[in-house]
Amino acid sequence: MSTSLQRAWESFATMPHFLTLLAVGWALYLLVLGMWIVLQKREPVATLSWLLGLALLPYVGFLIYHVFGPQKIRRNRLRRSHSRASMRSAQIESEQGEGAELVRLGQATTALPATSSAQVDLLIDGAAKYTALLADIARAEHHVHLEYYIYEPDTTGAVLRDALVERARAGVRVRVLLDFVGSKASRRFFAPLLEAGGELAWFHPMRFGRIWRRPWTNLRTHRKIVVIDGRIGYTGGMNITDQQDERLRADAYRDLHMRLVGKSVRVLQLVFAEDWAYATGRRDFLAEIERQTPVADAGAIRTQVLTSGPDSNWEAIHRVHVGAIHAAKQRVWMTTPYFVPGEAAMMALTSAALAGLDVRLLVPKTSDSRLVTLAARSYFGQLLVAGVKIYEYRSRLLHSKTLLVDDHLALIGSANFDHRSFRLNFEVSVLFDDAGMAGALAQYIEREFANAPRVQRGRRRPLLTARLPEALARLCSPLL
């Protein structure tokens, strides 16, 4: 800057009206953005957190909120309600059972029908899941649909891709939908599949071309869905990565997945079809896939598929978690890699424990996020005082997301027990009102306790290395 220009700027900056302009600009900035945030009608704590951040970080705060702040997605609700209504007419099941009220809650908040499964296999760890999945894909005759948050271009990813290529060359329609942020596998990696006639789509690709259009940085599909010929479905907690195959890595995640057969697969197909139509813009795909999906016979396992995401205000998976805990009469057992509960969830868990129920929480000793680990531990004190038994899994990183209530309710899926899964991510979970499924899940969780020492009350908690970091991390809870 020249000397004359520098002097002119210094003279202007010292003028009283310059400070006044800055103050007015800052006030207008807070007023406009404050109204924008308040009109989102989020939890007061989350709203105040964003307002404070914007106040302390003028203009930079706006950029952060523009990219990462909460958003709602308005998908074509008329199209979706029509497709789900037609699915209900072809598939509605009896709502009888001990969990009938929760099933009705799931229906009301998702518009998905109560259904049933003829067979459900719990697949523990990657070896069991990938072996079963590859065998089913090899027998596919009409189509294979996959939707994943993480698909890595590693050994596991390459083996699955090659299996899909083989089926595509045989005339099977293969469609792969991946989250743009979570998946590292590129279009180049899938070139052999595309050359064989397969299709690939990305969920919420990042576009920054139009500054007035907010990017969907924070809104991801966290779902894990595979549907084969409309007859076999897979869902649960596992992605496609070597990190979830204990045959390839000794430190592979400890996780749980499901293989389903029966009428419930048709509902998983609908969830995939809606996401595919949304990501690709193909509005005719819903009607096409509905015609091609067979209607299976009713099974004995009462099943309710649950979905949630920023395209709905109902937080269906969150509501069913809290409702199930409140409905418990004997026990509540939960496993989750991320535990960042809201006020309603904490009230439900502590109330159940105070009422004398067997309430147990199984979390990893250390998750893959240091901030989330610290935030989770900040809730332990209140839970322990109420009587909740907390166990920390230590042999590997626990990644399963389950809820067991009494001897008849089992909830398994992709959703963590945190704000992100309940409000920001597109998730899918499955509620079973069935003693057999509850028993199988109970056996799985009980075995996990052998590698999970119980957290004791009165344990040493140094101020600088434990209590203070955890308290600071908890301040970020509404934003995690």
C-alpha positions as CSV (number, residue, x, y, z in Angstrom):
1,M,0.0,0.0,0.0
2,S,1.4,3.4,-0.9
3,T,2.1,6.0,1.8
4,S,-0.7,8.3,0.8
5,L,-3.2,5.5,0.7
6,Q,-2.0,4.2,4.1
7,R,-2.4,7.7,5.6
8,A,-5.9,8.0,4.2
9,W,-6.9,4.7,5.6
10,E,-5.5,5.5,9.1
11,S,-7.3,8.8,9.0
12,F,-10.6,7.2,8.1
13,A,-10.2,4.4,10.6
14,T,-9.7,6.8,13.5
15,M,-12.9,8.7,12.6
16,P,-15.8,8.1,15.1
17,H,-18.3,7.3,12.3
18,F,-16.1,4.3,11.2
19,L,-16.6,2.6,14.6
20,T,-20.3,3.4,14.4
21,L,-20.5,1.8,11.0
22,L,-18.7,-1.3,12.3
23,A,-21.1,-1.5,15.3
24,V,-24.2,-1.1,13.1
25,G,-22.9,-3.6,10.6
26,W,-22.2,-6.1,13.4
27,A,-25.7,-5.6,14.9
28,L,-27.4,-6.0,11.6
29,Y,-25.4,-9.2,10.9
30,L,-26.5,-10.6,14.3
31,L,-30.1,-9.6,13.8
32,V,-30.5,-11.1,10.3
33,L,-28.6,-14.3,11.0
34,G,-30.2,-14.6,14.4
35,M,-33.7,-14.5,12.9
36,W,-32.6,-17.1,10.4
37,I,-31.3,-19.4,13.1
38,V,-34.2,-18.9,15.5
39,L,-36.8,-19.6,12.7
40,Q,-35.2,-23.1,12.4
41,K,-37.0,-23.9,15.7
42,R,-34.2,-26.2,17.0
43,E,-33.5,-27.1,20.6
44,P,-32.8,-23.9,22.6
45,V,-29.4,-25.1,23.6
46,A,-28.4,-25.8,20.0
47,T,-29.8,-22.4,18.8
48,L,-28.0,-20.5,21.5
49,S,-24.8,-22.3,20.6
50,W,-25.0,-21.2,17.0
51,L,-26.0,-17.7,18.0
52,L,-23.0,-17.4,20.4
53,G,-20.6,-18.8,17.7
54,L,-21.9,-16.3,15.2
55,A,-21.5,-13.4,17.6
56,L,-17.9,-14.4,18.5
57,L,-16.9,-15.0,14.9
58,P,-18.4,-12.2,12.7
59,Y,-18.7,-13.2,9.0
60,V,-16.6,-16.3,9.5
61,G,-19.4,-17.6,11.7
62,F,-21.8,-17.0,8.8
63,L,-19.6,-19.1,6.5
64,I,-19.4,-22.0,9.0
65,Y,-23.2,-21.9,9.5
66,H,-23.8,-21.7,5.8
67,V,-21.8,-24.9,5.2
68,F,-22.3,-26.9,8.4
69,G,-25.4,-25.5,10.0
70,P,-28.7,-27.4,10.4
71,Q,-30.9,-27.7,7.3
72,K,-34.1,-29.4,6.2
73,I,-34.4,-31.3,3.0
74,R,-37.7,-31.0,1.1
75,R,-38.0,-34.0,-1.0
76,N,-41.1,-34.6,-3.2
77,R,-43.5,-35.5,-0.4
78,L,-46.4,-36.1,-2.8
79,R,-44.4,-38.7,-4.7
80,R,-43.1,-40.3,-1.5
81,S,-46.5,-40.4,0.2
82,H,-48.0,-42.0,-2.9
83,S,-45.4,-44.6,-3.2
84,R,-45.6,-45.5,0.5
85,A,-49.4,-45.6,0.4
86,S,-49.3,-48.1,-2.4
87,M,-46.7,-50.1,-0.5
88,R,-49.0,-50.1,2.5
89,S,-52.0,-51.4,0.5
90,A,-49.9,-54.3,-0.7
91,Q,-48.2,-55.1,2.5
92,I,-49.8,-54.0,5.8
93,E,-49.5,-56.6,8.6
94,S,-51.3,-57.1,11.9
95,E,-50.1,-54.8,14.6
96,Q,-50.7,-57.3,17.4
97,G,-48.0,-58.0,19.9
98,E,-46.4,-56.6,23.0
99,G,-44.8,-53.8,21.0
100,A,-47.9,-52.8,19.0
101,E,-47.8,-49.3,20.4
102,L,-44.2,-48.8,19.2
103,V,-45.0,-50.2,15.8
104,R,-47.9,-47.7,15.5
105,L,-45.5,-45.0,16.5
106,G,-43.0,-46.1,13.8
107,Q,-45.8,-46.2,11.2
108,A,-47.1,-42.7,12.1
109,T,-43.6,-41.1,12.0
110,T,-42.3,-42.8,8.8
111,A,-45.5,-43.6,6.8
112,L,-44.0,-47.1,6.3
113,P,-46.2,-50.1,7.0
114,A,-46.0,-52.7,9.7
115,T,-44.6,-55.8,8.0
116,S,-43.0,-59.2,8.8
117,S,-39.9,-61.2,8.1
118,A,-39.8,-64.9,7.4
119,Q,-36.1,-65.2,8.4
120,V,-33.6,-62.8,10.1
121,D,-29.9,-63.8,10.5
122,L,-27.7,-61.8,12.8
123,L,-24.2,-61.5,11.2
124,I,-21.5,-60.7,13.7
125,D,-18.4,-59.0,12.2
126,G,-17.3,-58.6,8.6
127,A,-16.4,-62.2,7.7
128,A,-19.9,-63.4,8.3
129,K,-21.5,-60.4,6.5
130,Y,-19.3,-60.3,3.5
131,T,-19.3,-64.1,3.0
132,A,-23.1,-64.2,3.0
133,L,-23.5,-61.1,0.9
134,L,-21.1,-62.3,-1.8
135,A,-22.9,-65.7,-2.0
136,D,-26.3,-64.0,-2.4
137,I,-25.0,-61.6,-5.0
138,A,-23.6,-64.5,-7.0
139,R,-27.1,-65.9,-7.2
140,A,-28.8,-62.7,-8.2
141,E,-31.1,-63.0,-11.2
142,H,-32.7,-59.6,-11.7
143,H,-31.2,-56.8,-9.7
144,V,-28.8,-55.8,-7.0
145,H,-29.2,-52.5,-5.2
146,L,-26.6,-51.1,-2.7
147,E,-26.6,-48.0,-0.6
148,Y,-23.6,-47.2,1.7
149,Y,-22.1,-44.4,3.6
150,I,-18.6,-45.7,3.3
151,Y,-17.3,-47.7,0.4
152,E,-13.5,-48.0,0.4
153,P,-11.4,-48.8,-2.7
154,D,-9.5,-51.5,-0.8
155,T,-9.5,-55.3,-0.8
156,T,-13.0,-55.7,0.5
157,G,-14.3,-53.0,-1.9
158,A,-12.6,-54.5,-4.9
159,V,-13.9,-58.0,-4.2
160,L,-17.4,-56.7,-3.9
161,R,-17.1,-54.6,-7.0
162,D,-15.8,-57.5,-9.1
163,A,-18.8,-59.6,-7.9
164,L,-21.1,-56.9,-9.0
165,V,-19.3,-56.6,-12.4
166,E,-19.8,-60.4,-13.0
167,R,-23.5,-60.1,-12.3
168,A,-23.8,-57.0,-14.5
169,R,-22.2,-58.8,-17.4
170,A,-24.8,-61.6,-16.9
171,G,-27.6,-59.1,-17.4
172,V,-28.4,-58.3,-13.8
173,R,-29.3,-54.7,-13.1
174,V,-26.8,-53.3,-10.6
175,R,-27.3,-50.0,-9.0
176,V,-24.8,-48.5,-6.4
177,L,-25.7,-45.4,-4.4
178,L,-22.8,-44.0,-2.2
179,D,-22.5,-41.0,0.0
180,F,-20.3,-38.4,-1.6
181,V,-18.4,-37.5,1.6
182,G,-18.2,-40.8,3.3
183,S,-17.1,-43.0,0.4
184,K,-13.6,-42.8,-1.1
185,A,-14.2,-45.2,-3.9
186,S,-14.2,-43.1,-7.1
187,R,-16.0,-43.3,-10.4
188,R,-12.7,-44.5,-11.9
189,F,-12.7,-47.4,-9.3
190,F,-16.2,-48.4,-10.5
191,A,-15.2,-48.1,-14.3
192,P,-15.4,-51.9,-14.8
193,L,-18.9,-51.9,-13.3
194,L,-20.1,-49.0,-15.5
195,E,-18.6,-50.6,-18.6
196,A,-20.5,-53.8,-17.7
197,G,-23.8,-51.9,-17.6
198,G,-24.0,-51.1,-13.9
199,E,-25.1,-47.7,-12.6
200,L,-23.5,-45.5,-10.0
201,A,-24.9,-42.4,-8.2
202,W,-23.7,-40.1,-5.4
203,F,-25.8,-38.9,-2.5
204,H,-25.5,-35.1,-2.0
205,P,-22.4,-34.3,-4.0
206,M,-20.7,-31.2,-2.9
207,R,-21.5,-28.2,-5.1
208,F,-20.3,-24.7,-4.2
209,G,-21.0,-23.0,-7.5
210,R,-24.0,-21.0,-6.3
211,I,-23.2,-19.1,-3.1
212,W,-26.9,-18.6,-2.3
213,R,-27.5,-22.4,-2.4
214,R,-26.3,-24.0,0.8
215,P,-24.1,-27.1,0.3
216,W,-25.3,-30.3,2.0
217,T,-22.0,-30.8,3.8
218,N,-23.6,-32.0,7.0
219,L,-26.5,-34.0,5.6
220,R,-25.3,-37.5,4.7
221,T,-26.8,-40.9,4.0
222,H,-25.5,-43.1,6.8
223,R,-27.7,-46.0,5.6
224,K,-26.3,-49.5,4.8
225,I,-28.8,-51.2,2.5
226,V,-28.5,-54.1,0.0
227,V,-31.5,-55.6,-1.7
228,I,-31.2,-58.6,-4.0
229,D,-34.0,-59.5,-6.4
230,G,-36.4,-57.9,-4.0
231,R,-36.3,-61.1,-2.0
232,I,-33.2,-60.7,0.3
233,G,-32.2,-57.6,2.2
234,Y,-29.2,-56.6,4.3
235,T,-28.9,-53.7,6.7
236,G,-27.2,-52.9,10.0
237,G,-24.0,-51.1,11.0
238,M,-21.3,-52.4,8.6
239,N,-19.9,-50.4,5.7
240,I,-17.7,-51.8,2.8
241,T,-14.1,-51.5,4.1
242,D,-11.2,-53.6,5.3
243,Q,-11.6,-51.9,8.6
244,Q,-14.7,-54.0,9.2
245,D,-13.2,-57.4,8.2
246,E,-11.4,-59.2,11.0
247,R,-9.8,-61.6,8.5
248,L,-7.8,-58.6,7.1
249,R,-7.2,-56.5,10.2
250,A,-6.7,-57.5,13.8
251,D,-8.2,-54.2,14.9
252,A,-11.3,-54.5,12.7
253,Y,-14.5,-53.0,14.2
254,R,-16.7,-55.2,16.2
255,D,-20.1,-54.9,14.5
256,L,-23.5,-56.4,13.8
257,H,-25.4,-56.7,10.5
258,M,-28.6,-58.5,9.4
259,R,-29.8,-60.6,6.5
260,L,-33.6,-60.5,6.1
261,V,-36.0,-62.6,4.0
262,G,-39.7,-61.8,3.7
263,K,-42.1,-58.9,3.3
264,S,-39.8,-56.5,5.2
265,V,-37.4,-56.6,2.2
266,R,-40.0,-54.9,0.1
267,V,-39.9,-51.9,2.5
268,L,-36.1,-51.8,2.4
269,Q,-36.4,-51.7,-1.4
270,L,-38.7,-48.7,-1.1
271,V,-36.2,-46.9,1.1
272,F,-33.5,-47.5,-1.4
273,A,-35.7,-46.6,-4.4
274,E,-36.7,-43.3,-2.8
275,D,-33.0,-42.4,-2.2
276,W,-32.1,-43.5,-5.7
277,A,-34.9,-41.4,-7.3
278,Y,-33.9,-38.4,-5.2
279,A,-30.1,-38.7,-6.0
280,T,-30.6,-39.3,-9.7
281,G,-33.7,-37.3,-10.4
282,R,-35.4,-40.3,-11.9
283,R,-39.0,-39.9,-10.8
284,D,-40.2,-42.9,-12.8
285,F,-37.9,-45.3,-10.9
286,L,-40.3,-45.7,-8.0
287,A,-43.1,-47.0,-10.1
288,E,-40.7,-49.2,-12.1
289,I,-39.2,-50.8,-9.0
290,E,-42.6,-51.3,-7.4
291,R,-43.7,-53.4,-10.3
292,Q,-40.5,-55.4,-10.2
293,T,-40.5,-56.2,-6.5
294,P,-42.3,-59.4,-5.6
295,V,-44.7,-59.5,-2.7
296,A,-43.5,-62.2,-0.3
297,D,-45.7,-64.3,2.0
298,A,-46.1,-63.1,5.6
299,G,-43.5,-64.3,8.1
300,A,-43.7,-65.0,11.8
301,I,-41.3,-62.2,12.9
302,R,-43.2,-58.9,13.4
303,T,-41.0,-56.2,11.8
304,Q,-41.2,-52.4,11.5
305,V,-38.6,-50.6,9.3
306,L,-37.8,-47.2,10.6
307,T,-36.2,-44.3,8.7
308,S,-35.2,-40.8,9.7
309,G,-33.4,-37.9,8.3
310,P,-33.5,-34.1,7.8
311,D,-36.4,-34.5,5.4
312,S,-38.7,-35.2,8.3
313,N,-39.4,-33.3,11.6
314,W,-40.5,-36.5,13.5
315,E,-37.1,-38.0,14.3
316,A,-38.7,-41.4,14.1
317,I,-35.7,-43.5,15.2
318,H,-35.1,-41.2,18.2
319,R,-38.8,-41.4,19.2
320,V,-38.9,-45.1,19.0
321,H,-35.7,-45.4,21.1
322,V,-37.1,-43.2,23.8
323,G,-40.6,-44.8,23.6
324,A,-39.1,-48.3,23.9
325,I,-37.1,-47.3,27.0
326,H,-40.2,-45.8,28.6
327,A,-42.2,-48.9,27.8
328,A,-39.6,-51.3,29.4
329,K,-40.7,-53.3,32.4
330,Q,-37.6,-55.4,33.1
331,R,-34.5,-54.4,31.2
332,V,-33.0,-52.0,28.7
333,W,-29.7,-53.0,27.1
334,M,-28.0,-50.7,24.6
335,T,-24.9,-50.8,22.4
336,T,-23.6,-47.8,20.5
337,P,-20.2,-46.5,19.3
338,Y,-21.4,-42.8,19.8
339,F,-23.4,-41.9,22.9
340,V,-24.4,-38.3,22.9
341,P,-28.0,-38.3,24.3
342,G,-30.4,-35.5,24.4
343,E,-32.5,-34.5,27.3
344,A,-35.4,-36.8,26.5
345,A,-33.1,-39.8,26.1
346,M,-31.3,-39.1,29.4
347,M,-34.6,-38.8,31.2
348,A,-35.8,-42.1,29.8
349,L,-32.6,-44.0,30.7
350,T,-32.3,-42.5,34.2
351,S,-36.0,-43.0,34.9
352,A,-35.8,-46.7,33.9
353,A,-32.8,-47.2,36.2
354,L,-34.3,-45.3,39.1
355,A,-37.4,-47.5,38.8
356,G,-35.2,-50.5,39.4
357,L,-35.0,-51.9,35.8
358,D,-31.8,-53.6,34.5
359,V,-30.4,-50.7,32.4
360,R,-27.0,-51.4,30.7
361,L,-25.0,-49.3,28.3
362,L,-22.2,-50.8,26.2
363,V,-19.8,-48.3,24.5
364,P,-16.3,-48.5,23.2
365,K,-13.4,-47.7,25.5
366,T,-12.2,-45.3,22.8
367,S,-14.2,-44.5,19.7
368,D,-12.8,-43.2,16.4
369,S,-13.6,-39.6,17.5
370,R,-11.8,-38.2,20.6
371,L,-14.4,-35.4,20.9
372,V,-17.3,-37.8,20.9
373,T,-15.6,-40.1,23.5
374,L,-15.1,-37.2,25.8
375,A,-18.6,-36.0,25.3
376,A,-20.0,-39.4,26.0
377,R,-18.1,-39.8,29.3
378,S,-19.5,-36.4,30.5
379,Y,-22.9,-38.2,30.9
380,F,-21.6,-41.2,32.8
381,G,-21.7,-39.6,36.2
382,Q,-25.5,-38.9,36.1
383,L,-26.2,-42.3,34.6
384,L,-24.2,-44.1,37.3
385,V,-25.8,-42.3,40.1
386,A,-29.2,-43.3,38.7
387,G,-28.2,-46.9,38.6
388,V,-27.3,-47.4,34.9
389,K,-24.6,-50.1,34.4
390,I,-22.0,-48.8,31.9
391,Y,-19.5,-51.1,30.2
392,E,-16.6,-50.1,28.0
393,Y,-15.7,-52.5,25.2
394,R,-11.9,-52.8,25.0
395,S,-10.7,-55.5,22.6
396,R,-11.7,-53.6,19.4
397,L,-13.8,-50.6,18.5
398,L,-17.4,-51.5,19.2
399,H,-19.5,-50.3,16.2
400,S,-22.9,-52.1,16.7
401,K,-26.0,-50.0,17.2
402,T,-28.7,-52.0,19.1
403,L,-31.4,-51.6,21.7
404,L,-32.9,-54.6,23.6
405,V,-36.0,-54.0,25.7
406,D,-37.4,-56.8,27.9
407,D,-37.8,-60.2,26.2
408,H,-39.6,-59.1,23.0
409,L,-38.2,-55.9,21.5
410,A,-35.0,-55.7,19.5
411,L,-33.9,-52.6,17.5
412,I,-30.9,-52.9,15.2
413,G,-29.7,-50.5,12.5
414,S,-27.3,-47.8,11.3
415,A,-28.2,-45.1,13.7
416,N,-25.9,-44.1,16.6
417,F,-27.4,-42.8,19.8
418,D,-26.5,-39.2,19.1
419,H,-27.8,-35.9,17.7
420,R,-26.2,-36.5,14.3
421,S,-27.9,-39.8,13.7
422,F,-31.2,-38.7,15.1
423,R,-31.4,-35.4,13.2
424,L,-28.8,-34.9,10.5
425,N,-28.1,-38.2,8.9
426,F,-30.4,-40.3,6.7
427,E,-30.6,-43.5,8.8
428,V,-32.5,-46.8,8.7
429,S,-33.2,-49.2,11.6
430,V,-35.4,-52.2,12.1
431,L,-37.6,-52.8,15.1
432,F,-38.5,-56.5,15.8
433,D,-41.4,-57.3,18.2
434,D,-40.4,-61.0,18.5
435,A,-39.1,-63.1,21.4
436,G,-36.7,-65.0,19.2
437,M,-35.0,-61.9,17.8
438,A,-34.8,-60.4,21.3
439,G,-33.3,-63.6,22.6
440,A,-30.7,-63.7,19.9
441,L,-29.7,-60.1,20.5
442,A,-29.5,-60.7,24.2
443,Q,-27.0,-63.5,23.7
444,Y,-24.9,-61.3,21.4
445,I,-24.8,-58.4,23.9
446,E,-24.2,-60.7,26.9
447,R,-21.1,-62.2,25.1
448,E,-19.8,-58.7,24.6
449,F,-19.7,-58.0,28.3
450,A,-16.8,-60.4,28.6
451,N,-14.6,-57.8,26.9
452,A,-16.1,-54.8,28.6
453,P,-15.1,-54.0,32.1
454,R,-17.8,-52.1,34.1
455,V,-17.3,-48.4,34.8
456,Q,-17.3,-47.9,38.5
457,R,-18.7,-45.0,40.5
458,G,-16.1,-43.1,42.5
459,R,-13.4,-43.8,39.9
460,R,-10.5,-41.3,39.9
461,R,-11.3,-38.3,37.6
462,P,-8.5,-35.8,37.4
463,L,-9.6,-32.3,36.7
464,L,-7.3,-31.3,33.9
465,T,-7.2,-34.7,32.1
466,A,-10.7,-35.9,32.5
467,R,-13.4,-33.7,34.1
468,L,-12.6,-30.4,32.3
469,P,-12.0,-31.9,28.8
470,E,-15.3,-33.9,29.1
471,A,-17.2,-30.9,30.3
472,L,-15.9,-28.8,27.4
473,A,-16.7,-31.6,24.9
474,R,-20.2,-31.7,26.3
475,L,-20.8,-28.1,25.3
476,C,-20.5,-29.3,21.7
477,S,-23.1,-32.1,22.2
478,P,-25.9,-30.3,20.3
479,L,-23.6,-29.8,17.3
480,L,-22.2,-33.4,17.2
